[in-house]
Amino acid sequence: METLKLTAPIDDKRVKLTIELPAQVHGDLITYADVLGRETNQTIEPAKLIAPMLARFMATDRVFAKARRERTTNPRPRS
Protein backbone atom coordinates (compact mmCIF):
# COMPACT_ATOMS: atom_id res chain seq x y z
CA MET A 1 0.00 0.00 0.00
CA GLU A 2 1.29 3.45 -0.87
CA THR A 3 1.45 6.01 1.92
CA LEU A 4 1.13 9.76 1.97
CA LYS A 5 4.18 11.93 2.55
CA LEU A 6 2.67 13.40 5.73
CA THR A 7 1.61 11.80 8.95
CA ALA A 8 -1.05 13.20 11.25
CA PRO A 9 -0.09 16.72 12.37
CA ILE A 10 1.60 17.11 15.75
CA ASP A 11 0.38 19.85 18.04
CA ASP A 12 3.23 22.25 18.72
CA LYS A 13 3.66 25.89 19.66
CA ARG A 14 1.92 27.88 16.95
CA VAL A 15 2.24 31.28 15.34
CA LYS A 16 -1.02 32.52 13.86
CA LEU A 17 -0.99 33.57 10.21
CA THR A 18 -3.78 34.60 7.91
CA ILE A 19 -3.35 33.41 4.33
CA GLU A 20 -5.32 33.29 1.12
CA LEU A 21 -5.24 30.15 -1.01
CA PRO A 22 -6.39 29.58 -4.55
CA ALA A 23 -9.69 27.66 -4.57
CA GLN A 24 -8.04 24.65 -6.27
CA VAL A 25 -5.34 24.45 -3.58
CA HIS A 26 -7.96 24.71 -0.85
CA GLY A 27 -9.99 21.92 -2.44
CA ASP A 28 -6.90 19.74 -2.72
CA LEU A 29 -6.06 20.46 0.92
CA ILE A 30 -9.54 19.31 1.96
CA THR A 31 -9.15 16.15 -0.12
CA TYR A 32 -5.69 15.47 1.35
CA ALA A 33 -7.07 15.87 4.89
CA ASP A 34 -9.86 13.44 4.05
CA VAL A 35 -7.47 10.82 2.65
CA LEU A 36 -5.05 11.23 5.57
CA GLY A 37 -7.92 11.04 8.03
CA ARG A 38 -9.07 7.74 6.55
CA GLU A 39 -5.50 6.37 6.67
CA THR A 40 -5.04 7.34 10.32
CA ASN A 41 -8.63 6.88 11.52
CA GLN A 42 -8.67 10.51 12.69
CA THR A 43 -10.52 13.65 11.78
CA ILE A 44 -7.94 16.00 10.27
CA GLU A 45 -8.59 19.72 10.02
CA PRO A 46 -7.26 20.79 6.60
CA ALA A 47 -5.67 24.00 7.91
CA LYS A 48 -3.51 21.97 10.29
CA LEU A 49 -1.81 20.34 7.31
CA ILE A 50 -0.36 23.56 5.95
CA ALA A 51 2.53 23.80 8.44
CA PRO A 52 3.71 20.17 8.06
CA MET A 53 3.39 20.47 4.27
CA LEU A 54 5.54 23.60 4.24
CA ALA A 55 8.03 22.00 6.63
CA ARG A 56 8.26 18.89 4.44
CA PHE A 57 8.70 21.02 1.33
CA MET A 58 11.50 23.07 2.89
CA ALA A 59 13.18 19.97 4.36
CA THR A 60 13.40 18.38 0.92
CA ASP A 61 14.44 21.48 -1.05
CA ARG A 62 18.20 21.05 -1.57
CA VAL A 63 18.82 24.62 -2.71
CA PHE A 64 17.03 25.98 0.35
CA ALA A 65 18.94 23.62 2.68
CA LYS A 66 22.24 24.82 1.21
CA ALA A 67 21.23 28.48 1.55
CA ARG A 68 20.14 27.92 5.15
CA ARG A 69 23.47 26.23 6.00
CA GLU A 70 25.39 29.08 4.38
CA ARG A 71 23.34 31.66 6.24
CA THR A 72 23.96 29.85 9.55
CA THR A 73 27.72 29.67 9.01
CA ASN A 74 28.01 33.15 7.45
CA PRO A 75 25.32 35.37 8.99
CA ARG A 76 24.75 38.75 7.37
CA PRO A 77 26.36 41.64 9.20
CA ARG A 78 23.87 43.92 10.92
CA SER A 79 23.68 47.51 9.70
Secondary structure, 3 states (H helix, E strand, C coil): CCCCCCCCCCCCCCCCCCCCCCHHHHHHHHHHHHHHHHHHCCCCCHHHHHHHHHHHHHHCCHHHHHHHHHHHHCCCCCC
